[in-house]
Amino acid sequence: MHDPHPRSRVAVVGGGPAGLMAAERLRAGGVAVDLYEAKGSVGRKFLIAGKGGLNLTHSDPRTRFAARYRERAHEVGRWLERFDADALRDWARGLGVDTYVGSSGRVFPLDRKAAPLLRGWVRRLRAQGVSVHVQHRWTGWAADGALCFDTPHGPVRVRADAVVLALGGASWPQLGSDGAWVPVLAAEGVEVAPLRPANCGFEVDWSPHFAQRHAGAPLKPVVLHWVAGDGSAQQLQGECVVAGYGLEGSLIYAVSATLRERIEREGHADIALDLVPGRDPAALRAALARPRGGRSLSEHLRRAAAVHGVKAGLLREVLGADELHDPDRVGAALTRLPLRLRRPRPVAEAISTAGGVRLEALDDGLMLRTRPGTFVAGEMLDWEAPTGGYLLTACFASGRVAADGVLDWLRPGTRAPG
């Protein structure tokens, strides 16, 4: 039997938010902790996420917060009972980082930066006695159960009383989350759902002229119309961006799971964009029907509908030359411009990853049923959420749950003999 004190050593593999949180919780529980990171420093993807302002969490009430995790709402909701958005904000405050709620309900550090929080966190972890080993890429287990790592100085084997794997998904592989762990766990009999892009852009068959002229142009404000998985019509106002390959941006990311699943079922996903939200359709068509005299079509659209630039380009992309002179057709297209999404962008370009180790392969403490003493946390688990702070919160919470699972498992009398 092992007691949860420094004679027990736990290896945490992965230096993202889930791994760092697990290390912190384990050290507070009295065990010795070695944290292994494949890259030269920890938290690289966390820092990239912070470049846009570090959306740390969200102010949604607990029930609505948990619902953001869709079919995994119940399971992730249980993690949040242990470490929710308020707990995360308190934790950040303990590192000297105060937060505020933005107009959209998203929660940010006051300085909107990730680096100060990460630096303070790593400094505190080292002071607490967590040993950090960088440039250690985990490759699996040796025959005797030791962890195997590739390092610049050659292979290394490590023995530990328990292990927390927090290796991330497969998005942003250049930052360390490359999904290389999938075949390793699959070979151990662990059930892994295929990794798929989440919070991603989608490809549209733009004409070369449109793509070259308008790539990078923001579309705002617009209303996105789509059909949910249950067949109901849905709409959401926000912003997106025309990319050379199709569409990306927060409005698209918000419904990317539904759009991806429809493409998987039907080979494409049809959406529509309201380019003039709030305009009365009848008044819009009346304005478009007024004689334009010697004005060009572009000038007429600008004066009658305040449509120009990329929105005018979209009209020309979708409507034929004759239709552009039909006020009824133009008015209908401005309020419901139909677009067909062909496929999501590759997982390596996505903000996050869907799929991963199925939660059914784990017990309530996030320990692998097929490999006692090995726990899993973070984005490598089979859940997904939209951007808005939900991704980071679940990663933090799962790291806390996995660490508590380790401490329970190490407690005398809780492990089966043998």
C-alpha positions in Angstrom: 0.0 0.0 0.0 1.1 3.6 -0.6 0.4 6.6 1.6 -0.3 10.0 0.1 2.9 11.6 1.3 6.2 12.5 -0.3 7.3 8.9 -0.5 4.6 8.4 -3.1 5.7 9.9 -6.5 3.2 10.9 -9.1 4.1 11.7 -12.8 2.0 14.3 -14.6 2.6 14.1 -18.3 1.7 17.3 -20.1 2.2 20.9 -19.1 -1.0 22.6 -20.1 -3.7 23.9 -17.8 -5.0 20.4 -16.9 -1.6 19.0 -16.1 -0.5 22.1 -14.2 -3.7 22.0 -12.1 -3.3 18.3 -11.4 0.3 18.9 -10.3 -0.7 21.7 -8.0 -3.5 19.7 -6.4 -1.3 16.6 -6.0 1.4 18.6 -4.3 -1.1 20.1 -2.0 -2.2 16.6 -1.2 1.3 15.7 0.1 2.7 13.6 -2.7 5.9 14.2 -4.7 5.2 15.4 -8.2 7.3 15.3 -11.4 5.8 17.1 -14.4 7.0 16.2 -17.9 6.5 18.4 -20.9 7.5 17.6 -24.5 8.3 21.2 -25.4 10.9 23.5 -24.0 8.5 25.2 -21.7 5.0 24.6 -20.3 1.7 26.3 -21.2 2.5 27.2 -24.8 -1.0 26.8 -26.1 -2.3 28.6 -23.0 -0.1 31.6 -24.0 -1.4 31.5 -27.6 -5.0 31.5 -26.3 -4.1 34.6 -24.2 -3.0 36.6 -27.3 -6.6 37.5 -27.9 -7.2 38.5 -24.3 -7.2 35.2 -22.4 -10.9 34.3 -22.0 -10.4 32.4 -18.8 -14.0 31.4 -18.0 -17.6 32.5 -18.3 -20.2 34.0 -16.0 -23.0 31.7 -17.1 -25.1 30.2 -14.3 -24.0 26.6 -13.5 -26.8 24.9 -15.4 -26.4 26.9 -18.5 -22.6 26.6 -18.2 -22.8 22.8 -18.1 -25.2 22.7 -21.1 -22.4 24.1 -23.3 -20.8 20.7 -23.2 -23.7 19.2 -25.1 -23.9 15.4 -24.8 -21.3 15.5 -22.1 -23.1 18.1 -20.0 -23.8 15.6 -17.1 -20.2 14.4 -16.9 -18.5 17.7 -17.2 -21.1 19.2 -14.9 -19.9 16.9 -12.2 -16.3 18.2 -12.7 -17.7 21.7 -12.3 -19.2 20.8 -9.0 -15.6 20.4 -7.8 -14.1 23.4 -9.5 -16.4 25.9 -11.3 -16.0 29.3 -12.8 -16.1 31.1 -9.5 -13.5 28.7 -8.1 -11.3 29.4 -11.1 -11.6 33.2 -10.6 -10.7 32.8 -6.9 -7.7 30.6 -7.9 -6.5 33.3 -10.3 -6.9 35.9 -7.6 -4.7 33.8 -5.4 -2.0 34.3 -8.0 -2.5 38.1 -7.9 -4.6 38.1 -11.1 -8.0 39.8 -10.7 -10.7 39.2 -13.3 -13.7 41.0 -14.7 -16.9 40.0 -16.7 -17.0 41.5 -20.2 -20.2 42.6 -22.0 -20.7 39.1 -23.5 -20.4 37.4 -20.1 -16.9 36.2 -20.8 -14.4 36.5 -18.0 -10.9 38.0 -18.5 -7.9 39.0 -16.4 -7.9 42.7 -15.8 -4.8 43.1 -18.0 -6.2 40.5 -20.6 -2.8 38.7 -20.6 -1.9 35.1 -20.1 1.8 35.4 -19.5 1.7 37.0 -16.0 -0.7 34.4 -14.8 1.3 31.5 -16.2 4.6 32.9 -14.9 3.2 33.3 -11.4 1.7 29.9 -11.5 4.9 28.1 -12.6 6.9 30.0 -10.0 4.5 29.0 -7.3 4.5 25.3 -8.4 8.3 25.2 -8.3 8.2 26.8 -4.9 5.8 24.2 -3.7 8.2 21.5 -4.8 6.9 20.4 -8.2 9.8 19.2 -10.4 9.4 20.3 -14.0 11.1 18.3 -16.7 10.9 19.9 -20.2 11.8 18.3 -23.6 10.5 15.0 -22.3 8.2 13.5 -25.0 6.2 10.5 -23.6 6.2 7.5 -25.9 4.3 4.9 -23.9 5.1 2.2 -21.3 8.0 -0.2 -21.0 7.2 -3.9 -20.4 7.8 -3.4 -16.6 5.3 -0.5 -16.5 7.8 2.3 -16.5 7.0 5.5 -18.4 9.1 6.0 -21.5 10.3 9.4 -22.7 12.4 10.6 -25.6 14.7 13.5 -24.6 17.6 15.4 -26.2 20.0 13.2 -24.2 18.3 9.9 -25.2 15.5 7.7 -23.9 14.5 7.9 -20.3 12.5 5.6 -18.2 10.5 6.7 -15.1 8.7 4.8 -12.5 5.8 6.4 -10.6 3.2 5.3 -8.1 0.5 6.9 -10.3 0.3 8.8 -13.5 -1.8 11.7 -14.8 -1.9 12.0 -18.6 -2.8 15.5 -19.8 -1.5 15.5 -23.3 -4.0 17.7 -25.1 -5.9 17.0 -28.3 -4.5 17.4 -31.8 -5.0 21.1 -32.6 -2.0 23.3 -32.8 0.5 20.4 -33.0 3.4 22.8 -33.2 2.6 23.7 -29.6 2.7 20.1 -28.5 -0.9 18.9 -28.8 -0.4 16.5 -31.8 -2.5 13.5 -30.8 0.5 11.2 -30.9 -0.8 9.5 -27.8 -3.8 8.0 -29.6 -2.2 4.8 -31.0 -0.3 4.4 -27.7 -3.5 4.2 -25.7 -5.4 2.3 -28.4 -2.7 -0.4 -28.2 -3.4 -0.6 -24.5 -7.1 -1.3 -25.2 -8.3 2.2 -24.3 -11.4 3.2 -26.2 -10.6 6.5 -28.0 -13.1 8.4 -30.1 -11.6 9.8 -33.4 -10.1 13.2 -33.0 -12.0 15.8 -35.0 -11.7 19.6 -35.4 -13.8 21.7 -33.0 -14.2 25.5 -33.0 -13.0 25.5 -36.6 -13.5 27.1 -39.9 -15.4 25.5 -42.9 -14.7 25.4 -46.5 -16.9 27.1 -49.1 -16.4 26.8 -52.9 -15.6 30.5 -53.5 -14.7 31.6 -56.9 -11.0 32.5 -57.2 -11.9 36.1 -57.8 -14.0 36.4 -54.6 -11.5 34.5 -52.5 -8.6 36.7 -53.7 -10.5 40.0 -53.3 -12.2 39.4 -50.0 -10.1 36.9 -48.0 -9.7 38.3 -44.4 -12.7 40.6 -44.6 -14.9 40.6 -41.5 -18.6 40.1 -41.8 -20.4 42.1 -39.1 -23.0 42.2 -37.9 -24.7 39.2 -39.5 -27.2 36.6 -38.4 -26.4 33.0 -39.0 -29.3 30.7 -39.8 -28.9 26.9 -39.5 -30.8 23.7 -38.8 -30.0 22.0 -35.5 -29.6 18.2 -35.1 -33.2 17.9 -34.0 -34.4 19.6 -37.2 -35.3 22.9 -35.6 -34.4 26.2 -37.2 -31.8 28.2 -35.3 -30.3 31.6 -35.6 -27.5 33.6 -33.9 -26.2 37.1 -34.4 -22.5 37.8 -34.3 -19.4 38.2 -36.4 -17.4 36.0 -38.8 -14.6 36.3 -41.3 -14.3 35.4 -45.0 -11.2 33.2 -45.4 -9.7 32.2 -48.7 -11.0 28.7 -48.1 -14.5 29.6 -46.7 -15.7 31.0 -43.4 -14.2 31.3 -39.9 -14.6 33.3 -36.8 -16.5 33.4 -33.5 -20.0 33.1 -35.0 -19.0 30.0 -37.0 -17.1 28.5 -34.1 -20.1 28.8 -31.9 -22.0 26.2 -33.9 -19.1 24.3 -35.4 -20.0 21.0 -33.7 -23.5 21.0 -35.2 -22.2 22.0 -38.7 -19.4 19.3 -38.5 -21.9 16.6 -37.6 -24.3 17.5 -40.4 -21.4 17.4 -42.9 -20.5 13.9 -41.5 -24.1 12.7 -42.1 -25.0 14.4 -45.3 -21.7 15.4 -47.0 -22.4 19.2 -46.6 -24.1 21.7 -44.3 -26.4 24.5 -45.7 -26.5 27.8 -43.8 -27.8 31.2 -44.6 -26.6 34.7 -43.6 -28.7 37.7 -42.9 -26.4 40.5 -44.1 -28.7 43.3 -43.0 -30.0 42.3 -39.5 -32.8 44.4 -38.2 -33.9 45.6 -41.6 -37.6 45.2 -42.4 -37.8 43.0 -45.5 -40.6 44.9 -47.2 -39.0 48.3 -46.6 -35.7 46.9 -47.9 -37.2 45.7 -51.1 -39.0 48.9 -51.6 -35.7 50.8 -51.3 -34.0 48.4 -53.7 -36.9 48.9 -56.2 -36.5 52.6 -56.5 -35.0 53.7 -59.8 -31.3 54.1 -59.6 -30.9 56.4 -62.6 -27.3 56.6 -63.7 -25.9 55.1 -60.5 -24.0 51.9 -60.7 -25.4 48.7 -59.0 -22.7 49.0 -56.3 -23.7 52.6 -55.5 -27.4 51.6 -55.5 -26.8 48.8 -53.0 -24.8 51.1 -50.8 -27.5 53.8 -50.8 -30.5 51.6 -50.6 -29.3 48.9 -48.3 -26.0 50.1 -46.8 -24.4 47.1 -48.5 -20.9 47.4 -49.9 -17.5 45.7 -49.7 -17.5 42.0 -48.8 -21.3 41.9 -48.4 -21.8 43.2 -51.9 -19.2 40.7 -53.1 -21.2 37.9 -51.5 -24.3 39.0 -53.3 -22.4 38.8 -56.6 -20.9 35.5 -55.6 -24.3 33.9 -55.0 -26.6 35.6 -57.4 -26.5 35.5 -61.2 -26.1 38.7 -63.3 -29.8 38.9 -64.1 -30.8 38.3 -60.5 -28.7 41.2 -59.3 -31.1 43.5 -61.1 -34.2 42.0 -59.5 -35.1 43.9 -56.3 -37.0 41.0 -54.9 -34.2 38.5 -55.5 -31.6 40.9 -54.1 -33.7 41.7 -51.0 -34.3 38.0 -50.3 -30.6 37.2 -50.7 -29.6 40.0 -48.4 -31.8 38.6 -45.6 -31.1 34.9 -46.3 -28.0 34.4 -48.3 -27.6 30.7 -48.9 -24.2 29.1 -48.5 -23.0 25.5 -48.6 -20.2 24.4 -46.3 -18.3 21.5 -47.8 -16.0 20.3 -45.0 -14.4 21.5 -41.8 -10.8 22.6 -41.9 -8.2 20.1 -40.7 -7.9 19.4 -37.0 -4.4 20.9 -36.9 -5.9 24.3 -37.7 -8.8 24.1 -35.2 -8.9 25.9 -31.9 -9.7 22.7 -30.1 -10.4 19.0 -30.6 -13.5 16.8 -30.3 -13.1 13.2 -29.5 -10.5 11.5 -27.4 -10.5 9.0 -24.5 -14.1 8.0 -24.0 -15.4 9.0 -20.6 -16.9 5.5 -20.3 -13.3 4.1 -20.2 -12.7 6.0 -16.9 -14.1 5.8 -13.4 -15.4 8.8 -11.6 -11.9 9.8 -10.6 -10.9 9.8 -14.3 -8.7 6.6 -13.9 -8.5 4.3 -16.8 -10.4 1.1 -16.0 -8.0 -1.0 -18.1 -4.9 0.5 -16.5 -5.2 1.2 -12.7 -3.1 4.0 -11.5 -3.3 5.9 -14.8 -5.6 9.0 -14.9 -6.5 11.2 -17.8 -7.4 14.9 -17.9 -7.9 17.8 -20.2 -8.6 18.1 -23.9 -7.5 14.5 -24.6 -10.9 13.4 -23.0 -13.9 13.0 -25.2 -15.8 16.3 -24.7 -16.0 19.6 -26.5 -17.3 23.0 -25.9 -17.6 26.4 -27.8 -15.1 29.1 -27.1 -16.1 31.6 -24.4 -14.1 30.3 -21.5 -15.8 26.9 -21.4 -12.7 25.0 -22.9 -10.3 26.3 -20.3 -12.6 25.8 -17.4 -13.2 22.2 -18.1 -9.5 21.6 -18.6 -8.8 23.1 -15.2 -11.7 21.2 -13.5 -10.7 17.9 -15.0 -7.1 18.3 -13.8 -8.5 18.9 -10.3 -10.8 15.8 -10.5 -7.9 13.6 -11.8 -5.6 14.7 -9.0 -8.3 14.0 -6.4 -8.7 10.6 -8.0 -5.0 9.9 -7.6 -5.0 11.0 -4.0 -8.0 8.7 -3.3 -6.4 5.8 -5.1 -3.1 6.2 -3.1 -5.0 6.3 0.2 -4.4 3.1 2.3 -7.2 0.6 1.9 -8.7 2.0 -1.3 -6.8 -0.1 -3.8 -7.5 -3.7 -4.6 -4.7 -6.1 -3.6 -2.3 -7.4 -6.3 
